Structures are given as C-alpha cells and as structure tokens.
Amino acid sequence: MVLAVDIGNTNITIGSYDDGGVMLVSRIATDRLRTADQYAAELYAIFGLYGVDAESFTGSIISSVVPELTNAVKTALEIVTNHTPIVIGPGVKTGLNIKIDNPAQLGADLVAGAVGAINKYELPCLVLDMGTATKISVIDSNGTYRGCTISAGVGISLNALSSGTSQLPAISLDAPSCAIGTNTISSMQSGTVLGTAAMIEGLCIRLEEALGEEIKTIVATGGIAGSIIRYCKIDMVYDPNLLLDGLMCIYRKNN
C-alpha cells in the first residue's frame, strides 16, 4: 500500500491506496505546533480505527502548502511506514508542463490537482479547489497548466464577516430557500453560498474566454466544494479525492 498526504492550511488529508485504488480517506486538523511524534501517533490511531496495517505500506508521498509542517509530517511518515516519503518539489517528476511566469511558485496542491485532472478527465479542464482559499486552475487541450485564479475561501469570508461586524452572527453553509434574504441569517447565506456559486460561474466563463478553447470539464474538489457547487448553474464534476489521486499518479512516475 501507498500513503498519500496533502497538507493544507486547515486540514491534512490522508489517503491509503492499494492496487485496486483508494482504501481509506481521513482528515485531521492542521496544527503547526504538533511534533512529528504527535502526528505519527495520530496516524497510528487512524490506522487502528480503520483496521489498516501500517507495516503493509511500501511508500508515501506528500504535497504541502504549509512549509513549517512539511518536515514534521515527513518524519512522522518515516516512523509509520519505515520508508522515506516523496515530497512534491524540485527534482520530483510530475509530468506536468507548467506555463506560468515562475513555475517554481506553483503550489504542490495545485500540481497534484492538475495531474489528477489530466489523468481522469477530458481536456481542456478547469480544476476548482475549494479549501482555505478558492482556486481555479486552467489546463489546456495539451495538458499544459496555464495559470489560475485565487480568492478568499468561503470560511475566511464568513469569519471576516462575523468577526469584523458587531451585529452579524456566525452561520452555517446552507443556502436560503430564496436568493432574496428576508432576515439576517438568510441574507448572509444568500451572499455567501449563492454569491460564491455566482462568482465561480462568472470566473469559469471568463477563464474559458481567456483560454480561447471550449472547456470540456470542470472538476471541483476540496472540503467546501460539495456545499457550494450544487448551486452553480454550470455543469461540474465533484471529485473529493482528486488531489490524492494526482499524488498517486506522481508517486508512480517516480517509482
């Protein structure tokens, strides 16, 4: 088995794969103060919960957008699997042609998502990743990564709205029955959920125009995507394991 780990700003997503595909997906909270031993203990606890034998792992791979945690998680995986993980970065073969101003600046999560999309979906493709930030990557018909958009994630926007105002409460990510809010909570839900959906629709249209090619697939991933894309008025595929699948593609290229 192989362990794929995506370290994000809010959650660390863990996927266990064998020859038949994904066996286990779990998430733990990102905590920059935890040590390698603490993460190793948590991994062992998760494996015990799902009946996974840690000794059966033959390798692991990491994507990380939290540099201060990368080494701690890397060491934890070495403890748990007894193998040195592959860490997405310089020197790792991804097979992705990156056509942006500075390819070295492209986040490992965006690389993994793009590789996963290229291997699973018809191109040209837009990859919508909704986590701490909302990102839309553009992949052309040749499988070239052309760039992306980045905006504040839904959680960040909600926190700013409720903490930065005196009379607006914290709310759940539910859409109101009508776009016209008739009370404070339904008005906030309309602006947040339906507003984010409308922003995504508009950006996808503009990205297709800028690319100059008809987009064949829009694939959405990330912890919040399932709560938002159902309200988008354009066709999208929801793939919660896209980044992990991309990491597995990269793992195979390097082994």
N, C-alpha and C positions, 0 to 999 in steps of 0.2 A: 504493500500500500504506500501511497504518497500523501503527504500532508501539504495542503496549500493554505497560506495565511495572508490575508490582506489587512494591513494595519492602517486604519483610518483615524480621523481626529475624534470621532465619537465612539466607534466600535471596532473591535478586532474580529474579523470574520474568519472562521476556520472551516476548511473542507477536507474530508478524508476521501480519497479516491482509490479504487482498485481497477482491474482491467475492465470491469463491467460499468464503470462510471462512478458517480458520486455516491458515497455510502452514508455520509454524515455531514451536516452543516450546523454550526453552532456559532453563537456570538457572545463575546464578553466585552465589558466596558473598557474603553481605553483609559488607562491610568498611568500617567507619566512618572509617578512616584514608585511604582512597583518594581521589584528587582527580578532578575532572571529566575531565581529560585521560586518566587511567588507565582510567576507566570507558569513555570514548569509544574508546580503543584496544582494550579488551576487546570492545566491541560490534562494531567493525570486524572483529576476529578471528573472532567468531562468525558474522558475515555471510559472511566469506570461507570459513569451514568448510562452510557450507551452500549456498554459491553464491547468496546474496541480494545484489542490487544496492542499496546504500544510497541511491543517487540516485533510486530509484523511490518512496521514502517521501514521502507528501504531508502527514503529520502524525503526532502521537503523543499518548498520554495516560498519566498516572501516577497510581497510588494508592500512598500511603506511610504506614507506621506508624513510620518512623524519621526524625523531623524533621531531625536533623542531617545526613542524607544527601540529603534531597529536592533541595536546590539543586544539589549536585554532579551528581546524575543528570539533573536538568533541563537543566543546561548541557551535559552530555555528549550528550543527545538533540538539543539545538540544533546542536551541532557535527556530529553524524552525519546528521541529517535536513534540516538547514537550515530548520527550522520550530520555532516556539515551542510546547512541549507544553502540553496542558491538564493541570492538576494538580487532582485532586479536592479540593474545599474550598468555602468560602463563595463564592457567585456562580456556581458551576457547576451547570447544570441536570441533575438526576439523574432526575426524575420519581418519586422515592421519597417517600412520605408517612411521616415518622418520628414515632412516638408514644411517646417516652420522656421522662424528666424534663428532659434538656437535649440536644436533637437535635444541637447542635454538638459534643458529646462522642463521637458515634458514629464509630468508626474508618473510614477510607476503604476498607479491605479488606472490612469488613462491609457497607458501602454497595454496593460493586461486586458482592459475592457475592449480596446480596439482589436487586439489579437483574437480575443474570443469571438467578437462580432464577425471578423473576416472569415473565421473558420466555420461559422454556423449559419450566416445569413447572406442573402443576396445583396450585392453592391450596386450602386453607391448606398451608403448607410449612414444614418445618424445614430450616435450612441448617447442616450440620456442617462446620466448617472446622478441620482438624487440622494445625497447624503448631507454632510455638514454644509457643503456647497452644492449648488445645482450646476452641472456641467453638461454641455452638449458637444460631442466630438464629431468631426466631419471626416468621413472616409470615402474617397472617390472610387470610380469603377475599376481602377488598377490596384486597389488595396493600399493606396497611399494615404497616410494621415496628413490632412491639410490644415488642421487647426481646430479651435474650439471656442465656445463661449463659457464664461464663468460668472455666476451671480450668487448672491447670498442664498443659502439654503432656507427651506421653509422654517425649520426650527430656529435658526438665527433670527429670521424676520419676526417670528412670533415672540421670541424672547425680548427683542428690541422694542416691539410694540407694547408689550405688557409691562416691562420693567421701566421703559422710558416715559410712560404716561401715568398720571395719577388715578384715572378712573377706568382704565381698560384692563379686564381680568385676563388670566391665563385661560386658554380654551383648548378643546380637543380638535383633532384634524378631521372633522366631519363637515361635509358640505351642507348648507342650508337647503330647505325644500324649494326656495326661490332665490334667484340672484339678488333680488331687492330685499335687503335686510330690514326687518321691522323692529329689531331690538339690538342691543349692543353685541351680544354673542353671535347672532345670526349675521349681523353686518360684518363682524370681524372674520367669521368663517367664509363668507362670500368673498371678501377681499383677499383672504389668504389662500383658500383652496381653489376657488374658481379663478381668482386673479393669477395664481401661479399656473394653472392649466392654460389660461389665455395667453400668458407670457410664453409658455412653451410652444403653443400653436404658432404664435407670431414669429418666434425665433426660427422654428423649423422651416416656415415658408421663406423667410429671409435668407437662411443658410442655403436652401435649395437654389434660390435665385442667384446668390453669390457664387455657388459652385458651378452653375451652368449645366447641371445634369439633373435628370429626374431621379429623385430619391426613391429607391426601391424598398428600403426597410428602415423603420425607426424602431430601435430596440431600447427599452427602458430597464434600468436596474437600480439598486440602492434601496436602503431601508424605508424610505418615504414614498418611493415611486408608486407602489400599489395603492396608496391612499389618494393619489393625485391624478394619475393618467386616465382613470376611469371617467373623468370629467373632461378630458380633451376630446375635441371634435375631429381629430385625425386618427388614422389607424396606427396603432403601436403594438409591439410585441413586448410582453413583460417577461423578463428573464432574470430572476433573482440571483442566479448563480453564474452570471456572465463573467465576472472578474475571476472567480475561482476557475472556471473552465478555461479562460485565457491563460491563467497561470499554469495550468496543466499542459497546455499546448507549448508554452515556453519551456517548461520542465523537460518535455520530450525532445525539444530541439537541442537541448544542452546535455542530453544523456543518450 
